[in-house]
Amino acid sequence: MRLLARLRAILFLSLVFGSVMTIGFVTIVVSAILHKPILMRRLSWGYCRIIFPLFGIQVIVEGFEKLERDKRYVFASNHQSFLDIMLMMGWLRFPAFLAKHEIRSWPWFGWAMSQMGCVFVDRNNRRDRIDTARRVREALRLGNDFCIFPEGTRSADGSLHSFQSGVFHLATGEKTLLAPVVIDGTGEILNKHGFRMYPGTIRLAILDPIDLAQETWDHKDLAREVQRMVAAQLDSWRDSTALCAPSAGD
């Protein structure tokens, strides 16, 4: 079982990165030349929708009706796995992402992520953080949704880590719509530690958006409130799963 899971992970990641380096390269170059990022987004959307089922991954989405078509959102999500990014691309309006500045120097991938509208940030550089906020505001004004992972890194065991309040400056400064997002199951399918992949079900929930133009929030209070909302949804899912699980005597 463990060997099969390791082989599955190797095949999945080889397909993903191989496709990015071949088909993705051509698509991104064409999109950049024609100034039509929609081409790249549509291809990525379709690819994610195809490859997940091929590897036995089912996705259940709740709350999509809470998003208004003509409005832009900052999505704030918990983070369990590399799969979370593909999940967002395939099932959540393909937002741009906030990424670590080290990725910008990666051959090919840094440039590709820039073309996809991602914004890189050096958390240890205050001047860079200010510039990052400006670039995120520009992306929102150009009609792009944005996604942040306030935990700062992937959770190795699926537990929810403390939300870093600094990234919420991006939302409070722009007075935009903030939509908390909850993900569960990706960490069990492809974990941060242990190079193994399993079939399974992913749940994604979009919670009630917070209109920051109507409410005044301190970024620290906002971080705590969004973490509370995400934690409550995770607890609800996991409590219902525990109740449905057969007991040892059954």
C-alpha positions as CSV (number, residue, x, y, z in Angstrom):
1,M,0.0,0.0,0.0
2,R,2.8,2.5,0.9
3,L,4.7,1.6,-2.2
4,L,1.6,2.1,-4.4
5,A,1.0,5.4,-2.7
6,R,4.6,6.5,-3.4
7,L,4.3,5.5,-7.0
8,R,1.0,7.3,-7.3
9,A,2.7,10.5,-5.9
10,I,5.6,10.2,-8.4
11,L,3.2,9.8,-11.3
12,F,1.0,12.6,-10.3
13,L,3.7,15.1,-9.7
14,S,5.5,14.1,-12.8
15,L,2.4,14.6,-14.9
16,V,1.7,18.0,-13.2
17,F,5.2,19.4,-13.5
18,G,5.8,17.8,-16.9
19,S,2.6,19.4,-18.3
20,V,3.6,22.8,-16.8
21,M,7.0,22.6,-18.5
22,T,5.6,21.6,-21.9
23,I,2.0,22.5,-22.6
24,G,2.0,25.2,-19.9
25,F,5.1,26.8,-21.4
26,V,3.5,27.3,-24.8
27,T,0.2,28.5,-23.3
28,I,1.8,31.0,-21.0
29,V,4.0,32.4,-23.7
30,V,1.1,32.8,-26.1
31,S,-1.1,34.3,-23.3
32,A,1.7,36.8,-22.5
33,I,2.2,37.8,-26.2
34,L,-1.6,38.2,-26.8
35,H,-2.2,39.7,-23.4
36,K,-4.9,37.2,-22.8
37,P,-4.4,35.4,-19.5
38,I,-7.8,33.8,-19.8
39,L,-6.3,31.3,-22.2
40,M,-3.9,30.1,-19.5
41,R,-6.6,30.1,-16.9
42,R,-9.0,28.0,-18.9
43,L,-6.4,25.4,-19.7
44,S,-5.3,25.2,-16.1
45,W,-9.0,25.0,-14.9
46,G,-9.6,22.1,-17.3
47,Y,-6.4,20.3,-16.4
48,C,-7.2,20.3,-12.7
49,R,-10.7,19.1,-13.4
50,I,-9.4,16.2,-15.4
51,I,-6.3,15.0,-13.4
52,F,-8.0,14.9,-9.9
53,P,-10.6,12.3,-10.9
54,L,-7.9,10.3,-12.8
55,F,-6.2,9.8,-9.4
56,G,-9.3,9.0,-7.5
57,I,-9.8,12.4,-6.0
58,Q,-13.4,13.7,-5.6
59,V,-14.1,17.3,-4.8
60,I,-17.2,18.5,-2.9
61,V,-17.8,22.3,-2.9
62,E,-20.2,24.1,-0.6
63,G,-21.2,27.8,-0.6
64,F,-20.2,28.8,-4.2
65,E,-23.5,30.6,-4.5
66,K,-22.3,33.1,-1.9
67,L,-19.9,34.7,-4.5
68,E,-21.3,37.4,-6.7
69,R,-20.2,37.1,-10.3
70,D,-19.4,40.8,-10.8
71,K,-17.4,41.3,-7.6
72,R,-13.8,40.5,-6.7
73,Y,-12.7,38.7,-3.5
74,V,-9.7,38.1,-1.3
75,F,-10.0,34.4,-0.3
76,A,-8.4,33.5,3.0
77,S,-7.9,29.7,3.3
78,N,-6.4,27.2,5.6
79,H,-3.5,25.2,3.9
80,Q,-2.9,21.5,4.1
81,S,-1.2,20.4,0.9
82,F,0.3,21.3,-2.5
83,L,-3.1,20.2,-3.8
84,D,-4.8,23.3,-2.3
85,I,-3.4,25.5,-5.1
86,M,-4.7,23.2,-7.8
87,L,-8.0,23.0,-6.0
88,M,-8.3,26.8,-6.0
89,M,-7.4,27.0,-9.7
90,G,-9.9,24.3,-10.7
91,W,-12.9,25.0,-8.4
92,L,-12.6,28.6,-7.0
93,R,-12.6,31.2,-9.8
94,F,-8.8,30.8,-10.4
95,P,-7.5,33.5,-8.0
96,A,-4.0,34.9,-8.0
97,F,-1.8,33.9,-5.1
98,L,0.6,35.4,-2.6
99,A,3.8,33.5,-2.8
100,K,7.2,33.4,-1.0
101,H,9.8,35.6,-2.7
102,E,12.2,32.7,-3.1
103,I,10.0,31.2,-5.7
104,R,10.4,34.2,-8.0
105,S,14.1,33.1,-8.7
106,W,13.1,29.5,-9.6
107,P,13.9,28.8,-13.3
108,W,10.8,29.1,-15.4
109,F,8.3,28.6,-12.5
110,G,9.0,32.1,-11.1
111,W,8.3,33.7,-14.4
112,A,5.2,31.5,-15.0
113,M,3.7,32.4,-11.7
114,S,4.3,36.1,-12.4
115,Q,2.4,35.7,-15.7
116,M,-0.5,34.1,-13.7
117,G,-0.8,37.2,-11.6
118,C,0.9,35.9,-8.5
119,V,2.5,38.4,-6.1
120,F,5.8,37.6,-4.3
121,V,6.5,38.8,-0.8
122,D,9.5,38.8,1.5
123,R,8.0,38.7,4.9
124,N,11.3,39.8,6.5
125,N,11.4,43.0,4.4
126,R,9.0,45.8,5.5
127,R,9.5,47.8,2.4
128,D,8.7,44.8,0.3
129,R,5.5,44.1,2.3
130,I,4.3,47.7,1.5
131,D,5.0,47.2,-2.2
132,T,3.2,43.8,-2.0
133,A,0.1,45.4,-0.7
134,R,0.2,47.9,-3.6
135,R,0.5,45.1,-6.2
136,V,-2.4,43.1,-4.6
137,R,-4.6,46.2,-4.8
138,E,-3.7,46.6,-8.4
139,A,-4.6,43.0,-9.1
140,L,-8.0,43.4,-7.5
141,R,-8.7,46.7,-9.4
142,L,-7.8,44.9,-12.6
143,G,-10.6,42.4,-11.9
144,N,-8.7,39.5,-10.4
145,D,-9.6,37.5,-7.3
146,F,-6.8,36.9,-4.8
147,C,-6.0,34.1,-2.4
148,I,-3.9,34.2,0.8
149,F,-3.0,31.3,3.1
150,P,-2.7,33.0,6.5
151,E,-1.1,30.1,8.3
152,G,2.0,30.8,6.2
153,T,2.8,27.2,5.5
154,R,1.1,23.9,5.0
155,S,-0.2,22.0,8.0
156,A,1.6,18.6,8.3
157,D,-1.2,16.9,10.3
158,G,-4.3,18.8,9.2
159,S,-4.6,20.8,12.4
160,L,-5.3,24.5,12.0
161,H,-2.3,26.7,12.8
162,S,-2.5,30.4,14.0
163,F,-3.4,32.9,11.3
164,Q,-0.7,35.5,10.7
165,S,-2.4,38.9,11.0
166,G,0.0,40.7,8.7
167,V,-1.5,39.3,5.4
168,F,-4.9,40.7,6.4
169,H,-3.5,44.2,5.9
170,L,-3.9,43.4,2.2
171,A,-7.7,43.1,2.6
172,T,-8.3,45.8,5.2
173,G,-6.3,48.4,3.2
174,E,-8.3,47.8,0.0
175,K,-11.7,47.7,1.7
176,T,-12.7,44.7,-0.4
177,L,-14.7,41.5,0.1
178,L,-13.0,38.9,2.2
179,A,-14.3,35.3,1.8
180,P,-13.0,32.7,4.3
181,V,-12.4,29.4,2.6
182,V,-12.1,26.0,4.4
183,I,-10.3,23.0,2.9
184,D,-10.2,19.5,4.3
185,G,-8.9,16.2,3.0
186,T,-6.0,17.4,0.8
187,G,-3.4,16.7,3.6
188,E,-4.6,13.1,3.8
189,I,-4.3,12.7,0.1
190,L,-0.9,14.3,-0.4
191,N,0.8,15.3,2.8
192,K,3.6,17.8,3.3
193,H,5.8,15.1,4.8
194,G,6.0,11.6,3.3
195,F,6.1,11.3,-0.4
196,R,2.8,9.4,-0.8
197,M,-0.5,10.0,-2.4
198,Y,-3.9,8.3,-1.8
199,P,-7.3,8.5,-3.4
200,G,-9.9,10.4,-1.4
201,T,-12.4,13.1,-1.0
202,I,-11.7,16.8,-0.6
203,R,-14.2,19.2,0.9
204,L,-14.1,23.0,0.1
205,A,-16.5,25.4,1.7
206,I,-16.9,29.1,1.0
207,L,-18.1,30.9,4.1
208,D,-20.1,34.1,4.4
209,P,-18.0,36.9,2.8
210,I,-17.1,39.9,5.0
211,D,-17.6,43.3,3.3
212,L,-14.7,45.4,4.6
213,A,-16.1,48.5,2.9
214,Q,-19.1,48.2,5.3
215,E,-17.3,47.2,8.4
216,T,-14.2,48.6,10.0
217,W,-11.7,45.9,11.1
218,D,-8.4,45.9,12.8
219,H,-6.2,43.4,10.9
220,K,-5.5,41.4,14.0
221,D,-9.1,41.2,15.0
222,L,-10.0,40.2,11.4
223,A,-7.4,37.4,11.5
224,R,-8.8,36.0,14.7
225,E,-12.4,36.2,13.4
226,V,-11.5,34.4,10.1
227,Q,-9.6,31.7,12.0
228,R,-12.6,31.2,14.3
229,M,-14.9,30.8,11.3
230,V,-12.6,28.3,9.5
231,A,-12.0,26.3,12.8
232,A,-15.8,26.1,13.4
233,Q,-16.4,24.7,9.9
234,L,-13.5,22.1,10.2
235,D,-14.9,21.0,13.6
236,S,-18.4,20.7,12.2
237,W,-17.1,18.4,9.4
238,R,-15.0,16.3,11.6
239,D,-17.6,15.9,14.3
240,S,-20.1,14.7,11.7
241,T,-17.6,12.3,10.3
242,A,-16.9,10.9,13.8
243,L,-20.6,10.4,14.4
244,C,-21.0,8.5,11.2
245,A,-18.0,6.3,11.8
246,P,-18.9,2.7,13.0
247,S,-18.0,1.9,16.5
248,A,-15.6,-0.8,17.4
249,G,-18.4,-3.1,18.5
250,D,-20.3,-2.8,15.2
